[in-house]
Amino acid sequence: MARFIFITGGVVSSLGKGLMAASLAALLQARGYSVRIRKFDPYLNVDPGTMSPYQHGEVYVTDDGAETDLDLGHYERFTGVAGRKSDNVTSGRIYQTIIQRERRGDYLGATVQVIPHVTDAIKAFAIDQTDDVDFVLCEIGGTVGDIESLPFIEAIRQLRNDLGRAQSVFIHVTLVPYIAAAGELKTKPTQHSVRELTALGIQPDVLVCRAERPLPASDRAKIALFCNVPEAAVIPALDAKTIYGVPLQYHAEGLDHAVLSAFGLDGAAEPDLRRWDDIIDRLSNLEGEVTVGVVGKYVGLPDAYKSLSEALVHGGIANRVKVNIQWIDAELFEAADADIAARLEPMHAILVPGAFGSRGAEGKIASVRFARERQVPFFGICFGMQMACVEGMRNLAQVPGASSTEFGATDEPVVGMITEWMSEEGLQQRAAGGDLGGTMRLGAYTAVLEGNSVAASIYGTGQISERHRHRYEVNTGYRAPLEANGLLFSGMSPDGTLPEIVERPDHPWFVGVQFHPELKSKPFDPHPLFASFIAAAVKQSRLV
C-alpha cells in the first residue's frame, strides 16, 4: 500500500510548495522508491484550461489530454513520471461530479453536504490509482486559513485517520521573514500558521521554512519547541541559484531523511544523486552563452511560458551554454514605426510560442519573416508554426490575404478550425460554437516524419508522440504552394490529414511544430528539438 505525504502551505502563497514536492519526490526516487505527485486546487474552475495566462500562468497538458496546473510540469521535469488526468483536481471538478451524482439520484435522497460528500470525493481522488507506487505526494493549493481550501484540509485530516499514522505524513511550508530594521529572522508567522493548521485538526510532522537568510540553530530549536515537531524536522529552505539545485539543497538540510524518519524508515538506503550532480556541473561550468528572443503575447508574466523557459534551459544544459531569454511583446512589432531589426538583430535565435487570438499575430508574422530572410534559427510552436505558414503564403507565394479563421472570416484560410479528427479512441468531433473547455485537440498524438527531413534527423526516428493543445490546424489545401516555396511538410498525422511539422531545408534551422515539445523536456533528458535549436543558436553566435 502506498504511503501518503500531504503538503500544505501557510503565511503567504508562492512559497514553493510545488517545487518542494517535486524535489522531495526526486530524492525519494534517488533512494529507489517509486512516486506519484498530485495537486489539489481550491478554485471553482473545472480545470485551468479557460483561465487567462495572466491569472494562472501556463496550462500544463498531460499525455491523456488533461489541462492542469503548472505545478504538474515541475513534477514531471523533476521525476520523469508522466502526469495523468487523475493527478490534478479542482473544487470545480469535485462539485461538478457531486452535482451530477445528485441529479442522477445516486445519493438516494440524502442531503448532500460538504461533509461527508465533498470530503469523500476528495479522499477518493487522493487514493485513486495509487496501488502501484511507494509514495504519493499530495499538494494542497492555497494557504491554510483560506475558505476555499477548508474542504481539502478536512479531507486529508480524515485520510490520516483512515490510513493510519504509519501510512501518512504532513509537511507544512511556511515563511520565516527577515525584518531588516530589527536585523532578525522572525519565527512568529510560522508559529501562527502551525497553530491555524492544528486548530483544523492537523499536526505537521515536518516543517519547511522558507527564509532569505540562513536559519540559526536557535531559531530552529524555537520553531521545533513551539510547533511541536522534532528539531531535525525543521528544514530551512533558502533561495537557490537554480531550481535544479533545490533537490541537492533539501537533501543537505535533511528533508528526505526527516520524512522517512516520520514514516519509521530511518534505515533507508542513501540516495544516488549523480543525475542531479551532473546537471549542476553542467550549469556551473558553462562554455558560452546565447540569446534567444521569444516573441509572444503573454510576456508580462513569465509563468505563462514556464515549461518553455525551462525547456530552453534544458537545451542549454545539453550544449553547456547559458541561455539568455529576451521576452519580446509581439505587439511592439505592429506599430507603423516599429524597428523590428533593432530588436531582433542581437538575437542568436528566435522563437514564436503558442497563443490564442489575433492580438500580436501580425508581430509574430513579422518575426517569422525576419528570421527567414536573415537566416536566423527559428522555432515556431503551435500558433508559431501556423504563423510561419501564413508568412510563407503572404510573402513567398504572393497571397497577401492569407490568414487564419481564428482572426475572422477570410478568403484564404491557411489556418482553420478543426471540427473532427482521428485519435486512438476513434473519431473526435467538436462544434465551432461549443464550450471552450475541453474542445481542443488535447494530449498525445502520433506523427509520422519524412525520412530525409531535418525533423527525422533530430529525433532519430520516423515516428513520434507529442502533446497538443489547440483548436486550429494548418489547411493542407495550401501544402502545394507552401512546399513550392521551400516550406516542407516533414511531419504529418498517421492518416496524412493534419500537418504536425514544417521546416525549411535551405535555412540554417527553421522548424515549426503544431504540438508543444516543451511539455516533455526534462533537465536530465532535454527535448531533442530544444537541444538542436540551442545548438543552432550556438553556431549563430559564432557568426555575429
PyMOL commands that set and color helices and strands:
alter all, ss='L'
color gray80, all
select helices_A, chain A and resi 17-30+48-50+53-56+71-79+85-87+91-104+114-127+150-163+165-167+188-199+217-227+231-233+243-253+255-262+274-284+302-319+330-334+340-344+361-374+383-395+405-407+454-459+476-484+517-520+528-541
alter helices_A, ss='H'
color red, helices_A
select strands_A, chain A and resi 3-9+35-41+60-61+67-68+88-90+135-140+168-175+178-179+184-185+206-210+234-237+289-296+322-329+349-352+378-381+402-404+412-417+420-423+426-429+441-449+463-470+472-474+488-492+499-503+510-513
alter strands_A, ss='S'
color yellow, strands_A
deselect
rebuild
show_as cartoon
